[in-house]
Amino acid sequence: MNHGSAADRVVQDLRGLVAAAGPGDRLPSVRQLTARHQASPVTVAEAIRHLVAEGLIEARSGRGTFVATPPDERRVPDLSWQTVTLGPRRPGEEHMQALLALPPAGAIPLSGGYLDADLQPAAALGAALTRAARQPASWQRGPAEGRADLRAWFAREAGAGLRADDMVICPGGQAALSTALRALTAPGDTLLVESPTYLGALAAAQAAGLRVVPVPADADGVRPDHLAAAFARTGARLFYCQPLHANPHGATLAGHRRTRVAEALREAGAFLIEDDYARDLTIDGEPPPPLAADDADGHVVYLRSLTKSAAPGLRVAAIGARGPAGARLRAARLLDDFFVAGPLQQATLELVTAPAWARHRRALRTALRTRREALLSALRRHLPDVVGQPVPRGGLHLWVRLPEGTDDVALAAAAAAEGVVVFPGRPWYAAEPPAPHLRLTYAAAPPDLMDEAVRRLARALRKGTAP
């Protein structure tokens, strides 16, 4: 601070008062200091701000200025009582926090659930949102279930089984999933899931107080025989499934199993939550229609999010069901946040109905294929023992089996120390994992970094298995 003579006199006076007083003692008011030093209130206020910045005094709004308490003398808050009041922490929360954590500077991300910034249609999104924000009508309250035209688009994407009136717009797929679990179950009920399954589904189920029972899946998706047996044994009335490019293992439900899964649902009088997160992420061939398209009697609850295929900030999804189940979903959404922001809905509709969306999907398919092949080539070069599993035809991830005896959680920590972020397989299982795995994401880093990323991972694996 470059003080004038008046300001310097005030500063030196206050320093002397602070030295002679004790922590918390009141100091002269601005009016008193103004009169004492024949200085203007602005000069006095400037001197006080300088000493506040140094930590010598505290300015308390409406009360005056006081001698600050030195940091080493300040009382350390005792927050230990909160653990008694809150009780035990919900399981799974730490895994979700780790999954969503941003990679540290310099690390190569082979983990994450979103597209790399270079793959996102940021320009089209920005332009659509700018136009939506300038329209006053978009800021008004719309239908609680969401814009009719946006709901109609999601209904068309689901096939012929659902109408616009069956859908409700949600702020992202995770919110839609939490709504469905709360609307269709009660605490203590059983939820069947594929094994392994989406980590967010396990966390949401545990938060809802549900008992989670895994059903084995293989390269053709969930096993219908085990699904029917699980319904019969547990009395469950709800099954969560990702039939297309399932996260984390990448399998798509085979055609010959679709009918048998539908039969198991009918016989059990149960619902299936179809999480169709990867509809826009198919790399090879064309994706089969959603299960909801062939659902005649309302067993399928359809969930579709745009966040994975567009950008993390586009928190727009839809969930739909027919009959009383749909009515309960729409009512449950009201309890959370009333409705999704109008400008975001309008921008989303403009994005997905414009030619730019089709171009984005074509470019995304090509880019994901390039990145998937770059990761596979790097694995064949540096870790050939983990490449023998089926290659997914879409999605964002490879599910790689590690050598027997490998601690996948410890390996993920060792890889982070080497500068590559991966995610262990263990948290994706609702029960004991049959073997150690890693989920490796090829959408979060450019292809020219894949070789170095796998080189670092191989180095971490060698260190962990060295005698």
C-alpha positions as CSV (number, residue, x, y, z in Angstrom):
1,M,0.0,0.0,0.0
2,N,1.4,3.4,-1.0
3,H,0.1,5.5,1.8
4,G,-0.3,9.2,1.9
5,S,0.7,10.9,5.1
6,A,-2.8,10.8,6.6
7,A,-3.4,7.2,5.7
8,D,0.0,6.3,7.1
9,R,-0.8,8.0,10.4
10,V,-4.0,6.0,10.7
11,V,-2.2,2.7,9.8
12,Q,0.6,3.3,12.4
13,D,-1.9,4.3,15.0
14,L,-4.0,1.2,14.5
15,R,-0.9,-1.0,14.6
16,G,0.0,0.5,18.0
17,L,-3.5,-0.1,19.3
18,V,-3.5,-3.7,18.1
19,A,-0.1,-4.3,19.8
20,A,-1.4,-3.0,23.1
21,A,-4.8,-4.8,23.0
22,G,-5.9,-8.3,23.1
23,P,-7.7,-10.5,20.5
24,G,-11.3,-9.4,20.1
25,D,-10.9,-5.9,21.7
26,R,-12.8,-3.1,20.0
27,L,-10.8,-0.5,18.1
28,P,-11.8,3.2,17.6
29,S,-14.6,3.8,15.1
30,V,-14.1,5.4,11.7
31,R,-15.6,8.6,13.1
32,Q,-13.2,8.6,16.0
33,L,-10.2,7.9,13.7
34,T,-11.3,10.6,11.3
35,A,-11.4,13.2,14.1
36,R,-8.2,12.1,15.7
37,H,-6.1,12.3,12.5
38,Q,-8.0,15.0,10.6
39,A,-8.4,12.5,7.8
40,S,-11.3,11.8,5.5
41,P,-13.5,8.7,6.0
42,V,-12.3,7.4,2.7
43,T,-8.7,7.5,3.9
44,V,-9.6,5.8,7.2
45,A,-11.5,3.1,5.4
46,E,-8.5,2.5,3.1
47,A,-6.2,2.1,6.1
48,I,-8.7,-0.4,7.8
49,R,-8.9,-2.5,4.6
50,H,-5.1,-2.7,4.5
51,L,-4.9,-4.0,8.0
52,V,-7.8,-6.4,7.5
53,A,-5.9,-7.8,4.5
54,E,-2.9,-8.3,6.7
55,G,-5.0,-10.2,9.2
56,L,-4.4,-7.8,12.1
57,I,-8.0,-6.5,12.5
58,E,-11.5,-7.8,11.7
59,A,-14.3,-5.6,10.4
60,R,-17.7,-6.8,11.6
61,S,-20.6,-5.4,9.6
62,G,-22.7,-3.0,11.7
63,R,-20.5,-3.5,14.8
64,G,-17.1,-1.9,14.1
65,T,-13.5,-3.1,14.0
66,F,-11.8,-5.4,16.4
67,V,-8.4,-6.9,17.0
68,A,-8.1,-10.1,15.0
69,T,-7.4,-13.4,16.8
70,P,-4.1,-14.9,15.7
71,P,-4.5,-18.1,13.6
72,D,-2.7,-20.2,16.2
73,E,-5.1,-19.0,18.9
74,R,-8.3,-19.5,17.1
75,R,-10.6,-22.2,18.4
76,V,-10.6,-25.3,16.2
77,P,-14.2,-26.3,15.5
78,D,-15.3,-29.6,16.9
79,L,-17.4,-31.3,14.3
80,S,-17.1,-34.8,15.7
81,W,-20.7,-34.7,17.0
82,Q,-21.9,-34.9,13.5
83,T,-20.8,-38.5,13.0
84,V,-23.0,-39.5,15.9
85,T,-26.0,-37.6,14.6
86,L,-25.7,-38.6,11.0
87,G,-25.0,-42.3,11.7
88,P,-23.1,-44.6,9.2
89,R,-22.3,-43.3,5.7
90,R,-24.1,-44.8,2.8
91,P,-22.0,-47.4,0.9
92,G,-20.9,-46.6,-2.6
93,E,-20.7,-42.8,-2.3
94,E,-16.9,-42.8,-2.3
95,H,-16.9,-44.8,-5.5
96,M,-19.1,-42.3,-7.3
97,Q,-16.9,-39.4,-6.0
98,A,-13.8,-41.2,-7.4
99,L,-15.6,-41.9,-10.7
100,L,-16.5,-38.2,-11.2
101,A,-13.2,-36.8,-9.9
102,L,-11.3,-34.7,-12.5
103,P,-7.9,-36.1,-13.5
104,P,-4.9,-34.3,-12.0
105,A,-2.8,-32.1,-14.2
106,G,-0.5,-34.1,-16.4
107,A,-2.3,-37.4,-16.0
108,I,-3.8,-39.2,-19.0
109,P,-7.4,-40.2,-18.3
110,L,-8.5,-43.7,-19.2
111,S,-11.5,-43.3,-16.9
112,G,-14.6,-41.2,-17.1
113,G,-18.1,-41.3,-18.4
114,Y,-18.2,-38.4,-20.7
115,L,-16.8,-37.4,-24.1
116,D,-13.5,-35.6,-24.4
117,A,-14.0,-31.9,-25.1
118,D,-12.8,-32.4,-28.6
119,L,-15.7,-34.8,-29.3
120,Q,-18.5,-32.6,-28.0
121,P,-20.7,-30.4,-30.3
122,A,-19.8,-27.4,-28.2
123,A,-20.4,-24.8,-31.0
124,A,-23.8,-26.1,-31.9
125,L,-24.8,-26.3,-28.2
126,G,-23.6,-22.8,-27.5
127,A,-25.4,-21.3,-30.4
128,A,-28.6,-23.1,-29.5
129,L,-28.5,-22.1,-25.9
130,T,-27.7,-18.5,-26.8
131,R,-30.8,-18.3,-29.1
132,A,-32.9,-20.0,-26.4
133,A,-31.8,-17.7,-23.7
134,R,-32.8,-14.6,-25.7
135,Q,-36.4,-15.7,-26.0
136,P,-38.4,-14.5,-23.1
137,A,-40.9,-17.4,-23.4
138,S,-38.2,-19.9,-22.6
139,W,-37.8,-18.5,-19.1
140,Q,-41.4,-18.9,-18.2
141,R,-42.8,-21.9,-16.4
142,G,-43.8,-24.7,-18.8
143,P,-45.4,-28.1,-18.1
144,A,-43.9,-29.8,-15.1
145,E,-43.3,-33.0,-17.2
146,G,-41.4,-30.9,-19.8
147,R,-41.9,-29.5,-23.2
148,A,-44.4,-31.5,-25.3
149,D,-42.2,-31.3,-28.4
150,L,-39.1,-32.5,-26.6
151,R,-41.0,-35.3,-25.0
152,A,-42.3,-36.3,-28.4
153,W,-38.8,-36.5,-29.7
154,F,-37.7,-38.8,-26.9
155,A,-40.9,-40.9,-27.4
156,R,-40.0,-41.4,-31.1
157,E,-36.5,-42.5,-30.1
158,A,-38.0,-45.2,-27.9
159,G,-39.9,-46.7,-30.7
160,A,-43.7,-47.2,-31.1
161,G,-44.3,-48.3,-27.5
162,L,-44.4,-44.9,-25.9
163,R,-46.1,-41.5,-26.6
164,A,-45.1,-38.0,-25.6
165,D,-47.6,-38.1,-22.7
166,D,-45.8,-41.1,-21.3
167,M,-42.5,-39.2,-21.0
168,V,-41.1,-36.8,-18.4
169,I,-38.0,-34.6,-18.9
170,C,-35.3,-35.0,-16.2
171,P,-32.1,-33.1,-15.4
172,G,-29.8,-36.0,-16.5
173,G,-30.0,-39.8,-16.5
174,Q,-28.9,-40.2,-12.9
175,A,-31.7,-38.0,-11.7
176,A,-34.1,-40.0,-13.9
177,L,-32.8,-43.3,-12.4
178,S,-33.2,-42.1,-8.9
179,T,-36.7,-41.0,-9.6
180,A,-37.6,-44.4,-11.0
181,L,-36.2,-46.3,-8.1
182,R,-38.1,-44.0,-5.6
183,A,-41.3,-44.2,-7.6
184,L,-41.4,-47.9,-8.3
185,T,-40.0,-49.4,-5.0
186,A,-40.1,-49.0,-1.3
187,P,-37.2,-49.2,1.1
188,G,-36.3,-52.8,1.7
189,D,-37.5,-54.0,-1.7
190,T,-35.2,-56.0,-4.0
191,L,-33.7,-54.6,-7.2
192,L,-32.2,-57.0,-9.7
193,V,-29.2,-55.8,-11.7
194,E,-26.8,-57.2,-14.3
195,S,-23.5,-58.3,-12.9
196,P,-21.4,-56.2,-13.4
197,T,-23.5,-53.1,-13.7
198,Y,-23.5,-49.3,-13.8
199,L,-21.9,-48.0,-10.7
200,G,-24.5,-45.1,-10.5
201,A,-27.3,-47.6,-10.4
202,L,-25.8,-49.4,-7.4
203,A,-25.3,-46.1,-5.6
204,A,-28.8,-44.9,-6.3
205,A,-30.3,-48.3,-5.2
206,Q,-28.3,-48.2,-1.9
207,A,-29.4,-44.6,-1.3
208,A,-33.0,-45.7,-1.8
209,G,-32.6,-48.5,0.8
210,L,-33.0,-51.3,-1.7
211,R,-31.5,-54.8,-1.5
212,V,-29.5,-55.3,-4.7
213,V,-29.2,-58.8,-6.2
214,P,-26.9,-59.4,-9.1
215,V,-27.8,-61.5,-12.2
216,P,-24.9,-62.9,-14.2
217,A,-24.3,-61.4,-17.7
218,D,-21.9,-62.5,-20.4
219,A,-20.9,-61.4,-23.9
220,D,-24.6,-61.7,-25.0
221,G,-26.0,-59.6,-22.1
222,V,-27.9,-60.8,-19.1
223,R,-28.6,-64.5,-18.8
224,P,-32.4,-65.0,-19.1
225,D,-32.4,-68.3,-17.2
226,H,-30.7,-66.7,-14.2
227,L,-33.0,-63.7,-14.4
228,A,-36.1,-65.9,-14.2
229,A,-34.6,-67.8,-11.3
230,A,-33.7,-64.5,-9.5
231,F,-37.3,-63.2,-9.9
232,A,-38.7,-66.5,-8.5
233,R,-36.2,-66.7,-5.6
234,T,-36.3,-63.1,-4.4
235,G,-39.9,-61.9,-5.3
236,A,-38.3,-58.8,-7.0
237,R,-40.5,-56.7,-9.2
238,L,-37.9,-54.5,-10.7
239,F,-34.8,-55.2,-12.9
240,Y,-32.3,-52.5,-14.0
241,C,-30.5,-53.2,-17.3
242,Q,-28.5,-51.5,-20.0
243,P,-29.3,-53.7,-23.1
244,L,-27.1,-51.7,-25.5
245,H,-23.3,-51.5,-24.9
246,A,-23.7,-52.0,-21.1
247,N,-21.5,-50.0,-18.8
248,P,-18.9,-51.3,-17.8
249,H,-18.7,-54.5,-19.8
250,G,-19.9,-53.3,-23.2
251,A,-22.2,-56.3,-24.0
252,T,-25.4,-55.9,-26.0
253,L,-28.4,-58.1,-25.3
254,A,-28.4,-60.7,-28.1
255,G,-31.5,-61.0,-30.3
256,H,-32.3,-64.5,-29.1
257,R,-32.4,-63.4,-25.5
258,R,-34.7,-60.4,-25.9
259,T,-37.8,-62.5,-26.1
260,R,-36.8,-64.7,-23.1
261,V,-36.1,-61.6,-21.0
262,A,-39.6,-60.3,-21.9
263,E,-41.1,-63.6,-20.9
264,A,-39.3,-63.5,-17.5
265,L,-40.7,-60.1,-16.9
266,R,-44.3,-61.2,-17.8
267,E,-44.1,-64.3,-15.6
268,A,-42.8,-62.3,-12.6
269,G,-45.2,-59.4,-13.2
270,A,-42.2,-57.2,-13.0
271,F,-40.7,-54.0,-14.5
272,L,-37.5,-53.5,-16.4
273,I,-35.7,-50.1,-16.3
274,E,-34.1,-49.9,-19.7
275,D,-31.2,-47.5,-19.5
276,D,-30.6,-46.6,-23.1
277,Y,-27.6,-44.3,-22.4
278,A,-25.6,-45.5,-25.4
279,R,-28.1,-45.1,-28.3
280,D,-25.8,-42.6,-30.0
281,L,-22.6,-44.4,-29.2
282,T,-22.7,-47.4,-31.6
283,I,-19.5,-47.8,-33.5
284,D,-20.0,-51.0,-35.5
285,G,-23.2,-51.6,-37.5
286,E,-26.6,-50.3,-36.4
287,P,-28.0,-50.7,-32.9
288,P,-31.1,-52.9,-32.3
289,P,-34.3,-51.1,-31.3
290,P,-34.9,-50.4,-27.7
291,L,-36.7,-53.1,-25.7
292,A,-39.4,-50.5,-25.1
293,A,-40.3,-50.6,-28.8
294,D,-41.6,-54.2,-28.5
295,D,-43.2,-53.8,-25.1
296,A,-46.9,-54.5,-25.5
297,D,-48.0,-54.5,-21.9
298,G,-46.0,-51.8,-20.1
299,H,-43.3,-53.8,-18.5
300,V,-40.4,-51.6,-19.7
301,V,-39.6,-48.2,-18.1
302,Y,-37.5,-46.4,-20.7
303,L,-34.6,-44.0,-19.8
304,R,-32.7,-42.0,-22.3
305,S,-30.0,-39.4,-21.6
306,L,-28.2,-37.1,-24.0
307,T,-25.3,-36.2,-21.6
308,K,-23.1,-39.1,-22.7
309,S,-23.5,-38.4,-26.4
310,A,-23.3,-34.6,-26.3
311,A,-21.6,-32.9,-23.3
312,P,-21.5,-33.3,-19.5
313,G,-23.2,-29.9,-19.2
314,L,-26.2,-31.0,-21.2
315,R,-28.1,-32.4,-18.2
316,V,-31.2,-33.5,-20.1
317,A,-32.8,-36.9,-20.1
318,A,-36.2,-38.4,-20.3
319,I,-37.9,-41.4,-18.6
320,G,-41.2,-42.9,-19.6
321,A,-43.6,-45.6,-18.8
322,R,-47.3,-46.4,-19.6
323,G,-50.2,-46.7,-17.2
324,P,-49.9,-46.2,-13.4
325,A,-46.1,-46.6,-13.5
326,G,-45.9,-43.6,-15.8
327,A,-48.2,-41.5,-13.5
328,R,-46.0,-42.4,-10.5
329,L,-42.8,-41.4,-12.4
330,R,-44.3,-38.0,-13.3
331,A,-45.5,-37.4,-9.8
332,A,-42.2,-38.3,-8.3
333,R,-40.3,-35.9,-10.5
334,L,-42.3,-33.0,-9.0
335,L,-40.8,-33.7,-5.6
336,D,-37.3,-33.1,-6.8
337,D,-37.1,-30.0,-8.8
338,F,-40.5,-29.2,-10.3
339,F,-39.2,-29.0,-13.9
340,V,-36.0,-28.7,-16.0
341,A,-34.9,-25.2,-17.0
342,G,-36.8,-23.9,-20.0
343,P,-33.8,-22.6,-22.0
344,L,-32.0,-25.9,-21.6
345,Q,-35.0,-27.8,-22.9
346,Q,-35.4,-25.5,-25.8
347,A,-31.7,-25.6,-26.7
348,T,-31.8,-29.4,-26.5
349,L,-34.7,-29.6,-28.8
350,E,-33.1,-27.3,-31.3
351,L,-29.9,-29.4,-31.2
352,V,-31.4,-32.8,-31.7
353,T,-33.7,-31.7,-34.5
354,A,-31.1,-29.8,-36.5
355,P,-28.9,-31.3,-39.3
356,A,-25.9,-30.6,-37.0
357,W,-27.0,-33.5,-34.7
358,A,-26.8,-36.1,-37.5
359,R,-23.4,-34.7,-38.5
360,H,-22.2,-34.9,-34.9
361,R,-23.4,-38.5,-34.5
362,R,-21.5,-39.5,-37.7
363,A,-18.4,-37.8,-36.7
364,L,-18.6,-39.2,-33.2
365,R,-18.9,-42.8,-34.5
366,T,-15.7,-42.3,-36.6
367,A,-13.8,-40.6,-33.7
368,L,-14.8,-43.3,-31.2
369,R,-13.7,-46.1,-33.6
370,T,-10.3,-44.4,-34.0
371,R,-9.8,-44.0,-30.2
372,R,-11.0,-47.6,-29.5
373,E,-8.6,-49.0,-32.0
374,A,-5.8,-46.8,-30.7
375,L,-6.4,-48.2,-27.2
376,L,-6.7,-51.8,-28.4
377,S,-3.4,-51.4,-30.3
378,A,-1.7,-50.1,-27.3
379,L,-3.0,-52.9,-25.2
380,R,-1.8,-55.5,-27.7
381,R,1.6,-53.8,-27.7
382,H,2.2,-53.4,-24.0
383,L,-0.3,-55.7,-22.2
384,P,-1.2,-58.5,-24.6
385,D,-2.5,-60.7,-21.8
386,V,-5.5,-58.5,-21.2
387,V,-6.8,-58.1,-24.8
388,G,-8.5,-61.5,-25.3
389,Q,-12.0,-60.4,-24.3
390,P,-14.8,-59.5,-26.8
391,V,-14.4,-56.0,-28.2
392,P,-17.6,-53.9,-27.6
393,R,-19.4,-52.7,-30.7
394,G,-20.1,-49.3,-29.1
395,G,-20.1,-47.4,-25.9
396,L,-17.1,-45.6,-24.3
397,H,-15.2,-48.4,-22.5
398,L,-13.2,-51.5,-22.7
399,W,-13.7,-54.1,-19.9
400,V,-10.3,-55.9,-19.5
401,R,-9.7,-58.9,-17.3
402,L,-6.4,-58.8,-15.4
403,P,-4.1,-61.7,-14.5
404,E,-5.4,-63.8,-11.7
405,G,-4.4,-62.6,-8.3
406,T,-4.1,-58.9,-9.4
407,D,-5.5,-56.4,-6.9
408,D,-7.4,-54.1,-9.3
409,V,-8.0,-51.4,-6.7
410,A,-4.3,-51.3,-5.8
411,L,-3.4,-51.3,-9.5
412,A,-5.6,-48.3,-10.1
413,A,-3.8,-46.5,-7.3
414,A,-0.4,-47.5,-8.7
415,A,-1.4,-46.4,-12.1
416,A,-2.4,-43.0,-10.8
417,A,1.1,-42.6,-9.3
418,E,2.4,-43.3,-12.8
419,G,0.3,-40.6,-14.3
420,V,-2.6,-42.6,-15.9
421,V,-6.1,-42.7,-14.4
422,V,-8.0,-46.0,-14.6
423,F,-10.9,-47.4,-12.7
424,P,-11.0,-50.8,-10.9
425,G,-13.6,-53.3,-11.7
426,R,-14.5,-54.3,-8.1
427,P,-17.0,-51.5,-7.4
428,W,-19.1,-52.4,-10.5
429,Y,-20.2,-55.7,-8.8
430,A,-23.1,-55.9,-6.3
431,A,-21.4,-59.1,-4.9
432,E,-18.0,-60.6,-5.0
433,P,-16.3,-60.2,-8.4
434,P,-15.4,-63.4,-10.2
435,A,-12.1,-62.0,-11.4
436,P,-10.1,-58.7,-11.3
437,H,-11.0,-56.2,-14.1
438,L,-10.3,-52.6,-15.1
439,R,-12.7,-50.4,-17.0
440,L,-10.6,-48.4,-19.5
441,T,-12.3,-45.5,-21.2
442,Y,-11.2,-44.6,-24.8
443,A,-13.4,-41.5,-25.1
444,A,-11.6,-39.3,-22.5
445,A,-8.2,-38.9,-24.1
446,P,-7.0,-38.3,-27.7
447,P,-5.7,-41.3,-29.7
448,D,-2.1,-40.1,-29.8
449,L,-1.9,-40.5,-26.0
450,M,-3.2,-44.0,-25.8
451,D,0.2,-45.7,-26.3
452,E,1.8,-43.6,-23.5
453,A,-1.2,-44.2,-21.2
454,V,-1.0,-48.0,-21.6
455,R,2.8,-47.9,-21.3
456,R,2.3,-46.2,-17.9
457,L,-0.3,-48.8,-16.9
458,A,1.9,-51.6,-17.9
459,R,4.7,-50.2,-15.7
460,A,2.3,-50.0,-12.8
461,L,1.2,-53.6,-13.3
462,R,4.8,-54.8,-13.5
463,K,5.7,-53.1,-10.3
464,G,2.7,-54.6,-8.5
465,T,3.4,-58.1,-9.7
466,A,7.2,-58.1,-9.3
467,P,8.5,-60.6,-6.8
